[in-house]
Amino acid sequence: MKARQNAVGPKIRHLRYQQGLTQNELSARIGLLGWDISRGTLSQIEAQLRCVTDFELVCVARALGVLTDQLLPSPPHVKKMLAEFFPAKP
């Protein structure tokens, strides 16, 4: 399995589903904010296969109508997430 490239992909997918949006619809909303993102790129972000810059994160949050904090793992899950992203060295 490839290393995960972001921590926000699953939350973006969840919020998109919650709002009844397709990947094409969300990418169109994001495009209206100035970031020309394809459905394929959004798919890679949701699957954690592509990194997300801070500017991109702000744009996605705005397109979903949420704060950037709402795209990050919740405090109880941060320790687990960090352990998955940065495994302990032997």
N, C-alpha and C positions, 0 to 999 in steps of 0.2 A: 504494500500500500504506500502511495506517495505521501510525503509529509504534508500536513495541512498548511495552507498558505494564509489563512485568516481565521479569526474567531467569530466573525459576524455573519458568515454565510447562512448557517441554519436559522438564525433569528430573522434575517432578511426574508428567507423563504417562508417562514412561519407568518410573518406580518403580511407578506404578499398574499398568501392563502387566506388569511383572516379577512383581508380587504376584498377578496374575490377578484384579484388581478391576475392576469396571465403574465408571463415573462415579457411578452411583446408589449403589453399595456404598461408595465412598470418601466421598461426601457424607453418607451415613448415619453412617459412623464419625466424621466430623468433627462431625456434629450431636450425637453422644453426648458430645463434649467441650465442648459449649456454644455452638458457632457454627452457627446455622441457615443452612446454605448449600444452594442448589438445585443440581441437576445442571447446569442452564444456566450458573450462575455459575462452577462448576468448569470447565465447558467453555471459558468465556471466559478464565479464568486460564490453562488449559493452552495456549490459542491465543495467549496474550500480549496479549489485547485488554482486560484489566482489571488495574488495579494491585492489589498485595497488600500489606496493612499488616504491620508486624512481628508484631503479635498473631496475625493470620491465618496468617502463615508458621509461627509456633510451633505453632499448632493443626494445620496440615496435616502438618508434620513428625512430630508426635506420633501422628497418625492413621496415618501410614505406617510408624511405628516407626523413624524415622531422626533424626539430628541435623539442625538447621537448616543447618549447613554443607554437608550432603550435597545440599541443594536448590539451592545456588549453583553458578555455573560453576566449573570446575576452574581452578587458577592458570594453566595454559598458555593458557586461553581468555579470561582476563579482559581482556587488552589488546584483543583483537578485539571482545569484547562491548562494552567501553567505547567503542570507535571507532564501533560500530554505533548505540549509544544516543545518543552525543554527537558527531555528525559535526563535523569541523574547519570552522571558519568561513572563508570566502574572504577 
